[in-house]
Amino acid sequence: MSEETKVPQNTEVEETERAGQNKYESLQFNATINNRFSEELTVASPNISWGKFVEGPNNIPKKQVKIGFKAWGRQDSPSGTEGRVKYQVGKIPINILKSIGLFP
């Protein structure tokens, strides 16, 4: 396969698979945030009860769309992934709740 036809790979997932930790791949929550405020959206307090953060939580610059965070839950677990990320704009708190269970 030539260099031009190679498909870009998600190196984070590849590294996780090589480490034998691909059990976190099946239950995923990927939060892309559109910050329409004229101020930066900053992370005030991240909390994850079940699963783990695999990226972020990240601050979101004003007037931009960015990945806020990615969380994965354990495969074959009834807990899935659950948690909360509290952002704030100035002194105004904004909560993002997430819960992905194994059984809908």
C-alpha positions as CSV (number, residue, x, y, z in Angstrom):
1,M,0.0,0.0,0.0
2,S,1.5,3.3,-1.0
3,E,1.8,6.2,1.4
4,E,-1.0,8.1,-0.3
5,T,-3.5,5.3,0.1
6,K,-3.0,4.6,3.7
7,V,-5.9,5.4,5.9
8,P,-5.0,7.4,9.0
9,Q,-5.3,5.4,12.2
10,N,-6.4,6.3,15.7
11,T,-3.1,5.9,17.4
12,E,-4.7,6.1,20.9
13,V,-6.9,3.1,20.2
14,E,-4.0,1.2,18.6
15,E,-1.8,1.8,21.6
16,T,-4.7,0.7,23.9
17,E,-5.2,-2.5,21.9
18,R,-1.5,-3.3,21.9
19,A,-1.5,-2.9,25.7
20,G,-4.3,-5.5,25.9
21,Q,-6.7,-2.9,27.3
22,N,-9.2,-2.9,24.4
23,K,-12.0,-3.8,26.8
24,Y,-12.7,-0.1,27.2
25,E,-13.7,0.4,23.5
26,S,-17.3,-0.9,23.5
27,L,-19.0,1.7,25.6
28,Q,-17.9,5.1,24.5
29,F,-19.0,8.7,25.2
30,N,-17.4,11.3,23.1
31,A,-18.4,14.9,24.0
32,T,-17.9,17.5,21.3
33,I,-18.7,20.9,22.6
34,N,-19.7,24.0,20.6
35,N,-18.8,27.0,22.8
36,R,-20.9,29.9,21.5
37,F,-20.0,32.1,24.4
38,S,-17.6,35.0,24.0
39,E,-15.5,33.6,26.9
40,E,-13.6,30.4,27.3
41,L,-15.5,27.4,28.7
42,T,-13.2,26.1,31.5
43,V,-13.2,22.8,33.3
44,A,-14.2,23.4,37.0
45,S,-14.5,19.8,38.3
46,P,-14.4,16.5,36.4
47,N,-15.8,13.4,38.1
48,I,-16.1,9.9,36.7
49,S,-17.8,7.2,38.8
50,W,-17.5,4.3,36.4
51,G,-15.2,3.9,33.4
52,K,-12.3,6.3,32.7
53,F,-11.4,9.4,30.8
54,V,-9.3,8.6,27.7
55,E,-9.1,12.3,26.6
56,G,-9.6,15.5,28.5
57,P,-11.6,17.0,30.0
58,N,-10.4,20.0,28.0
59,N,-11.1,23.7,28.2
60,I,-13.0,25.0,25.1
61,P,-11.9,28.3,23.6
62,K,-14.5,31.0,22.9
63,K,-16.5,30.6,19.7
64,Q,-14.9,27.2,18.9
65,V,-16.0,23.6,18.6
66,K,-13.6,21.1,20.3
67,I,-13.6,17.7,21.9
68,G,-14.5,18.3,25.5
69,F,-13.8,14.8,26.7
70,K,-13.9,11.2,25.8
71,A,-14.9,8.5,28.4
72,W,-15.0,4.8,27.9
73,G,-16.7,2.1,30.0
74,R,-15.7,-1.5,30.6
75,Q,-17.0,-4.2,28.2
76,D,-19.2,-6.8,29.8
77,S,-19.8,-4.6,32.9
78,P,-23.3,-3.5,34.0
79,S,-21.8,-0.2,35.2
80,G,-20.8,1.1,31.7
81,T,-19.5,4.6,32.0
82,E,-21.0,7.3,34.2
83,G,-19.9,10.7,35.5
84,R,-20.1,14.5,35.3
85,V,-17.9,17.3,34.0
86,K,-18.6,20.7,35.5
87,Y,-17.6,23.5,33.2
88,Q,-17.9,27.2,33.9
89,V,-18.1,30.5,31.9
90,G,-16.8,33.2,34.2
91,K,-18.6,32.3,37.4
92,I,-21.6,30.5,35.8
93,P,-21.5,26.7,36.3
94,I,-22.5,24.4,33.5
95,N,-22.9,20.6,34.1
96,I,-22.6,17.9,31.5
97,L,-23.9,14.6,32.8
98,K,-23.2,11.3,31.0
99,S,-24.3,7.8,31.6
100,I,-24.0,4.9,29.3
101,G,-25.1,1.6,30.7
102,L,-24.6,-1.9,29.2
103,F,-28.3,-2.4,29.1
104,P,-30.4,0.4,27.5
